Amino acid sequence: MSNREWVKLNDEQIASLREIFRSFNWNKDGSLMQLELGLLLRLLGLKLSPKQLEALIQKAITNSNGLVEFCELVALSVAGAPAGQVTVHGGATEAALLDVR
């Protein structure tokens, strides 16, 4: 994907991702720890080694906190697009992307 291409998600897709995120965000802090993300991916049929999972997290995070936040999960779900290159259709706002608690 070039830096000029943007990935579009509709409200239904965002809602589905938010539901998945909330169900694995056990401590309700608005971010997924490595364990939470690993279990989420395993239940989706993706069995990553610890090194692969760490590499995925490093690719996903944009703020160097070591945790995957909802907007970062959205970016991962659209073919690895950087978080800054994801927009939404159907009226979903940036605030909606951040509302995961």
Secondary structure, DSSP 8 states (H G I E B T S, - for coil): --TT--EEE-HHHHHHHHHHHHHH-TT-SSEE-HHHHHHHHHHTT----HHHHHHHHHHH-SSSSSSEEHHHHHHHHTTT--GGGEEESTT--HHHHH---
